[in-house]
């Protein structure tokens, strides 16, 4: 129904006549289509294939196909063109190739109308009007071959036979209303293709990125690190003193990795800089099982910074031994602010410690301040060696530390003149050239005017308190020629932000456009920013980062908003970037969220970035992640009401002119051996038309009285061959065409068995029969009928000869299995214009009924896998599944399972794509395209029980009951967590 599309408010519908409704909808759709974005049929951004494409060459630089997909399309092309002679091949090959190759277009999702996973998919890409007209004049008879290629020859037999000779209906079926995004205009549109595949920028040059929520409910998350041990775990530290372990699937272990809440000095008031500030794992963590932490502590009412060492518990790889703490270093803090708070290991294997200047304003300590005084550790970058320290001093001094031999200088000092560096990182280097590897970048929080980003070098003086950014702070010190300070690579004034949070240079795999981009932010303003180095000049170019618009971020699981206070940035084991933010900057408020940074403009080629995390032994329970932010793809579009206007025009008459149409080439299909004839079939084939089919219906009315509808005779398409040349389509394919049309799912009047009972058909086939009725019934009659129910009775042992040619193909001895299946089930295209318009507009057919529609796709022969024979008839097998869809879509919906004689739902905890594939295979699909959590595909009411929870499947099970799971009926979830799947 239209309200499911949210295209027009209900108030407009109530005051708009059907005569004006279609133009209004098309106008609104045009506005919506005009804001589309590059996207593939798998709902992901396009990519550059690792090898050039041989067939769809125009998409070798950027598109949606890799070499394997390109070869598959080539095979389908040759299969279709085998039906043509040389002249037909020359005339029609270009059209068939162009249409098939649109799966590789960077705008494939729009051409096939799949930008929203909850709407039906077009059968063929949307064409432009002029191109469709040329196609109809030149090669219209290839349409049936293209439809057979996608595996729906039965479904579309009547459609092609009806519209191939009708130019208007032919192009109504194929044309995409948006003239900018239809093929081939989408290739020639300069605006669409100007920056295709590059980072999106708004008119002011702001880079448009999106986010993915990774974790939430954290109390001021100050740091996130990984172990670099193949497990792809990440460790998140909270300011209170907790460190939590998150697995690669997003779930959290309920036992903390570390709990220092009793020792950490902090408070609930917003802005307290004290607390647990950082953690670093030894670079050889798998063998040297040590962790290092940086936190505030009070010793005899004296505030200090403490750097400690812990070892991993011998009993649990996901916990530190709390009794193993060994203090590496303690520094007295003269004030409660400017505590620094960064630990990291460089590529040289040494531990770097970043300590603030001691607090207060302007570094007032001593003659030149702490930062310029190399005899104190405050306001410094320290470098120490913590290897081989088990039986001696907690650390040693690297032999090449810059001030090792300088009198009165602390040997630990690596760089000085810093104010309060907050968040530093090490550059992994370019994945190909390794350029930049080992560079250390830090954000240094300013005083009154400027925030700065510094590139840390050995022995460098970063100018504080003489300088703040590029300007002088203490003018007397600033004029000292011996300062010889290292200038920042970037500084920004306080109108952009007042507390810099240092970030990372992106070196991951999934988003190649971000390679080399330094992403950082500001805690106070919430601004995300970026720098990119010009390797020729050495200068760094600044670009602000803003959240992409809804249409830009309209991909699965993406969001485009975040909490303001950016506390820290992080990098996972694969090099992907994250940032940690909160809505309430208090150590006790559970407002912290971890966001993954996502570029929606381009992704890496499929398979390039695949990872397989090493198994992790877990003691305790897992707390599964539940995102709280609404995905952009689930947001309901808002539209402006269209004013209703009434216009009257005089009817005009046009003088009819005779149009001469030249017949296009007709394919010569391969002859197929006809089935053996019997006396019964010979009798029926003598007739000049196909046998008519009828359907017995059970109708229900509002008064609950039952009325009998007389069987309706439906005339099928005629099979009288047209007179053509020797290479024609009709003459040489009469037998093939007749059998194809005859095999179209149709339904006869129920026959009776030996005992006079009406023959019944398997429950798994009723939806197919209902679709057949849609294909063979005029829409104007069908939409006026009351709700219809099909009778379901035992499978007949003997069939009336009239049923033989009309039986659906999955009952035949040798069912037809197409060599290619599209990535998702195709929409049910009908013969009639009214229904076609409803499908293209996203409107569900009224005859589908109201409420949740349950679809079960049959598999195999007879009753399929979901039924077993029992005393008294056929019964559902325990473990059978179904998809419940409020929109009436057969390939997606809420998962329900049949156990103990009742249907119930499945919770989304631990439910992955492997579990979804098991459900889809039970229903006859090849795999699961997506698993939708948090009841995205529908929430059951309280009358439906929750039967399964914590379902973990390996992928090879035959039923969800064979997977690792909780006991039937035992769960800790609600229907708000009902899982759904999209099959394909």
WOGIUR-V63099 format. One record per backbone hydrogen bond with DSSP energy under -1.0 kcal/mol. NH is the residue of the N-H (numbers start at 1). CO is the residue of the C=O. E is the energy in kcal/mol with one decimal. If there is no record, write none. Layout:
# WOGIUR-V63099
NH,CO,E ; NH,CO,E
This chain:
# WOGIUR-V63099
4,1,-1.3 ; 5,2,-1.6 ; 13,9,-1.6 ; 14,10,-2.2 ; 16,13,-1.1 ; 20,17,-1.4 ; 21,17,-1.1 ; 24,20,-1.5 ; 25,21,-2.5 ; 26,22,-2.6 ; 27,23,-2.0 ; 28,24,-2.3 ; 29,25,-2.8 ; 30,26,-2.1 ; 31,27,-1.7 ; 32,28,-2.2 ; 33,29,-3.5 ; 34,30,-2.0 ; 35,32,-1.4 ; 36,33,-1.7 ; 39,106,-2.0 ; 40,44,-3.0 ; 43,40,-1.7 ; 47,63,-3.1 ; 57,55,-1.6 ; 59,56,-1.8 ; 60,57,-2.0 ; 63,47,-2.8 ; 64,104,-2.0 ; 70,66,-2.2 ; 71,67,-2.3 ; 72,68,-1.8 ; 73,69,-2.3 ; 74,70,-2.1 ; 75,71,-2.1 ; 76,72,-1.9 ; 77,73,-2.3 ; 78,74,-2.3 ; 79,75,-1.9 ; 80,76,-1.9 ; 81,77,-2.6 ; 82,78,-1.2 ; 83,80,-1.5 ; 84,81,-1.7 ; 89,85,-2.6 ; 90,86,-2.3 ; 91,87,-2.1 ; 92,88,-2.7 ; 93,89,-2.0 ; 96,92,-2.3 ; 97,93,-2.7 ; 98,94,-2.2 ; 99,95,-2.4 ; 100,96,-2.5 ; 101,97,-2.5 ; 103,100,-1.3 ; 104,101,-1.9 ; 108,105,-1.9 ; 109,39,-2.9 ; 111,107,-2.4 ; 112,108,-2.3 ; 114,109,-3.8 ; 119,116,-1.8 ; 122,112,-3.1 ; 126,111,-1.9 ; 127,174,-2.5 ; 128,183,-2.9 ; 132,128,-2.6 ; 133,129,-2.2 ; 134,130,-2.2 ; 135,131,-2.7 ; 136,132,-2.8 ; 137,133,-2.4 ; 138,134,-2.5 ; 139,135,-2.9 ; 142,139,-1.8 ; 143,140,-1.6 ; 146,142,-2.4 ; 147,143,-2.3 ; 148,144,-2.2 ; 149,145,-1.9 ; 150,146,-1.1 ; 151,148,-1.8 ; 152,147,-1.5 ; 156,152,-2.2 ; 160,156,-2.5 ; 161,157,-2.1 ; 162,158,-1.5 ; 163,159,-2.4 ; 164,160,-2.0 ; 166,163,-1.2 ; 170,166,-2.7 ; 171,167,-2.2 ; 172,168,-1.8 ; 173,169,-1.7 ; 174,170,-1.1 ; 175,171,-3.0 ; 176,127,-2.7 ; 182,178,-1.1 ; 183,126,-2.2 ; 186,182,-2.4 ; 187,184,-1.6 ; 189,185,-1.3 ; 193,189,-1.9 ; 198,195,-2.2 ; 202,206,-2.1 ; 205,202,-2.5 ; 207,544,-2.6 ; 208,200,-2.7 ; 209,546,-2.0 ; 210,598,-3.0 ; 211,559,-2.4 ; 212,596,-1.8 ; 214,594,-3.0 ; 215,594,-1.2 ; 218,592,-2.1 ; 222,237,-2.0 ; 223,237,-1.2 ; 225,235,-2.2 ; 234,246,-2.1 ; 235,225,-2.8 ; 236,244,-2.4 ; 237,223,-2.7 ; 238,242,-3.2 ; 239,219,-1.0 ; 239,220,-1.5 ; 241,238,-1.5 ; 243,258,-2.1 ; 244,236,-2.9 ; 246,234,-2.8 ; 247,251,-2.9 ; 250,247,-2.0 ; 252,623,-3.0 ; 253,245,-2.3 ; 254,621,-2.6 ; 257,243,-2.5 ; 258,243,-1.4 ; 260,241,-2.7 ; 263,260,-1.1 ; 264,260,-2.4 ; 265,296,-2.3 ; 271,585,-1.6 ; 272,269,-1.5 ; 276,239,-2.5 ; 277,294,-2.5 ; 278,294,-1.6 ; 280,292,-2.7 ; 282,290,-2.3 ; 287,284,-1.3 ; 288,284,-3.7 ; 289,287,-1.1 ; 290,288,-2.5 ; 291,310,-2.6 ; 292,280,-3.2 ; 293,308,-2.1 ; 294,278,-2.3 ; 295,306,-2.2 ; 296,275,-1.6 ; 297,304,-2.3 ; 299,302,-2.8 ; 302,299,-1.0 ; 304,297,-2.9 ; 305,331,-3.0 ; 306,295,-2.7 ; 307,329,-3.0 ; 308,293,-1.9 ; 309,326,-2.7 ; 310,291,-2.9 ; 312,289,-2.2 ; 313,319,-2.7 ; 319,316,-1.4 ; 320,257,-2.6 ; 321,311,-3.1 ; 324,321,-2.0 ; 326,309,-2.1 ; 328,307,-3.0 ; 329,307,-1.8 ; 331,305,-2.3 ; 333,303,-2.7 ; 341,354,-2.1 ; 342,354,-1.2 ; 344,352,-1.7 ; 346,350,-2.1 ; 349,346,-1.9 ; 351,384,-2.6 ; 352,344,-3.3 ; 353,382,-2.1 ; 354,342,-2.2 ; 355,380,-2.4 ; 357,419,-2.2 ; 358,338,-1.1 ; 373,370,-1.1 ; 376,373,-1.4 ; 379,356,-2.3 ; 381,415,-2.8 ; 382,353,-3.3 ; 383,412,-2.7 ; 384,351,-2.4 ; 385,396,-2.9 ; 396,385,-2.5 ; 401,398,-1.7 ; 404,401,-1.4 ; 409,406,-1.3 ; 410,374,-2.8 ; 413,410,-1.5 ; 414,381,-3.7 ; 415,381,-1.7 ; 416,460,-2.5 ; 417,371,-1.7 ; 418,379,-1.6 ; 422,443,-2.7 ; 425,441,-2.1 ; 427,439,-3.1 ; 430,435,-2.0 ; 434,430,-2.0 ; 437,434,-1.8 ; 438,427,-3.0 ; 439,436,-1.8 ; 441,425,-2.1 ; 442,454,-2.5 ; 443,423,-1.4 ; 444,452,-2.7 ; 445,420,-1.4 ; 451,492,-2.4 ; 452,444,-1.8 ; 453,490,-2.9 ; 454,442,-3.0 ; 456,440,-2.6 ; 459,414,-3.5 ; 460,457,-1.9 ; 462,416,-2.6 ; 464,417,-2.1 ; 466,463,-1.4 ; 467,463,-2.0 ; 468,471,-2.7 ; 471,468,-1.6 ; 473,466,-3.2 ; 478,474,-2.7 ; 479,475,-1.5 ; 480,477,-1.5 ; 483,480,-1.6 ; 486,461,-3.6 ; 489,453,-2.0 ; 490,453,-1.3 ; 492,451,-2.4 ; 494,449,-1.3 ; 496,493,-1.7 ; 501,521,-3.0 ; 502,422,-2.5 ; 504,519,-1.4 ; 506,517,-2.4 ; 514,511,-1.8 ; 515,512,-1.3 ; 516,506,-2.4 ; 517,514,-2.5 ; 518,531,-3.3 ; 519,504,-2.8 ; 520,529,-2.3 ; 521,501,-2.2 ; 522,527,-1.4 ; 523,499,-3.2 ; 526,522,-1.6 ; 529,520,-3.1 ; 530,543,-1.7 ; 531,518,-2.1 ; 532,541,-1.8 ; 534,539,-3.5 ; 538,534,-3.4 ; 541,532,-3.2 ; 543,530,-2.1 ; 545,528,-2.6 ; 546,207,-2.9 ; 548,209,-2.7 ; 553,549,-2.2 ; 555,553,-2.5 ; 558,555,-1.7 ; 559,211,-2.9 ; 565,582,-1.7 ; 566,564,-1.0 ; 567,580,-2.5 ; 568,580,-1.5 ; 570,578,-2.3 ; 572,576,-2.2 ; 575,572,-1.7 ; 578,570,-2.3 ; 579,595,-2.1 ; 580,568,-3.1 ; 581,593,-2.5 ; 582,565,-1.7 ; 586,584,-2.8 ; 591,589,-1.7 ; 592,218,-3.4 ; 593,581,-3.1 ; 594,215,-2.6 ; 595,579,-2.7 ; 596,212,-3.0 ; 597,577,-2.4 ; 598,210,-2.9 ; 603,46,-2.3 ; 604,510,-1.3 ; 608,605,-1.9 ; 614,230,-2.9 ; 623,252,-3.7 ; 632,558,-2.8 ; 634,631,-1.1 ; 635,632,-1.4 ; 668,83,-5.2 ; 682,678,-3.0 ; 683,679,-1.7 ; 684,680,-1.6 ; 685,681,-2.3 ; 687,684,-1.2 ; 698,789,-1.5 ; 700,787,-1.3 ; 704,701,-1.8 ; 714,693,-1.3 ; 728,725,-2.0 ; 737,733,-3.1 ; 738,734,-2.7 ; 739,735,-2.5 ; 740,736,-2.2 ; 741,737,-2.8 ; 742,738,-2.6 ; 743,739,-1.7 ; 744,741,-1.4 ; 746,806,-1.4 ; 753,757,-2.8 ; 756,753,-1.6 ; 759,751,-3.4 ; 760,794,-1.4 ; 765,762,-2.3 ; 766,763,-1.1 ; 769,765,-2.1 ; 770,766,-2.3 ; 771,767,-2.0 ; 772,768,-2.0 ; 773,769,-2.0 ; 774,770,-1.6 ; 775,771,-1.8 ; 776,772,-1.3 ; 782,778,-2.5 ; 783,779,-2.6 ; 785,782,-1.1 ; 789,698,-1.6 ; 803,800,-2.0 ; 811,808,-2.0 ; 812,809,-1.5 ; 827,121,-1.4 ; 829,827,-1.3 ; 836,832,-2.3 ; 837,833,-2.7 ; 838,834,-1.7 ; 839,835,-2.2 ; 840,836,-2.5 ; 841,837,-1.9 ; 842,839,-1.4 ; 843,838,-2.5 ; 848,845,-1.7 ; 849,846,-1.8 ; 853,885,-3.3 ; 855,883,-1.7 ; 864,861,-1.7 ; 868,875,-2.9 ; 870,873,-2.4 ; 873,870,-2.2 ; 875,868,-2.8 ; 877,866,-2.7 ; 879,898,-3.3 ; 880,877,-1.8 ; 882,896,-2.1 ; 883,855,-1.2 ; 884,894,-2.4 ; 885,853,-2.6 ; 893,981,-1.7 ; 894,884,-2.9 ; 895,979,-2.5 ; 896,882,-2.2 ; 897,904,-2.8 ; 898,880,-2.8 ; 899,902,-2.5 ; 902,899,-1.3 ; 904,897,-2.0 ; 905,945,-2.2 ; 907,948,-2.5 ; 908,977,-1.9 ; 911,908,-1.5 ; 916,912,-2.1 ; 917,913,-2.1 ; 918,914,-1.4 ; 919,915,-1.7 ; 920,916,-2.4 ; 921,917,-2.6 ; 922,918,-1.9 ; 923,919,-1.2 ; 924,921,-1.2 ; 925,920,-2.6 ; 929,982,-3.1 ; 930,982,-1.4 ; 932,980,-2.8 ; 935,978,-1.8 ; 936,933,-1.1 ; 938,935,-1.5 ; 944,941,-1.8 ; 947,905,-2.1 ; 948,905,-1.4 ; 952,964,-3.5 ; 962,959,-1.5 ; 963,960,-1.2 ; 964,952,-1.9 ; 966,949,-2.3 ; 969,947,-2.9 ; 970,967,-2.2 ; 977,974,-1.9 ; 978,975,-1.6 ; 979,906,-2.5 ; 980,932,-2.6 ; 981,893,-1.9 ; 982,930,-2.4 ; 983,891,-3.4 ; 984,927,-2.5
